[in-house]
Amino acid sequence: MLGRLCRWIRILGFSAEYVSGGDDDRIIAEKAESSGLILVTRDVLLSARVKDSLLIHSLEIDGQLTEFMKRFHPVDSLMFTRCTVCNSHLRRVSTTDPALKLPPMIRDRFREVEWCNRCSKAYWEGTHYEQMKRKISMILESEHANP
Ligand SMILES: [Zn+2]
């Protein structure tokens, strides 16, 4: 199950669809090939069926993210531009908009947040954001150290 990696791929700014393990391999393979999407999977047999696929070996999220980023280099300007829940593009909105129903602490601290129209979910540059940025930087640095 690569649900967590899927969310990270979206954090990096890539479009990612999550397909549950219960779906038929043949349907997943057909969907990947007809959509032009790249299949990211831990399933060796499924990976072999799809021409454009990335086989993930690691069981841990850091290792999975490293394997992904070795093939797909993130672009700074695209990071944090997608909703991690639904994959939609986020838009920057003012925290003064009363329709957003943000916690007062967020309104006090930030003038703008990134907003998902589909999920009505707000993203702001808090400590969680800083931790994610740090993790991405550490992986990129370790890649340069061990190409
Ligand atoms: Zn969303």
Residues whose N, C-alpha, C, O or C-beta is under 5 A from the ligand:
A	BS01	ZN	C83 V85 C86 N87 S88 C116 R118 C119
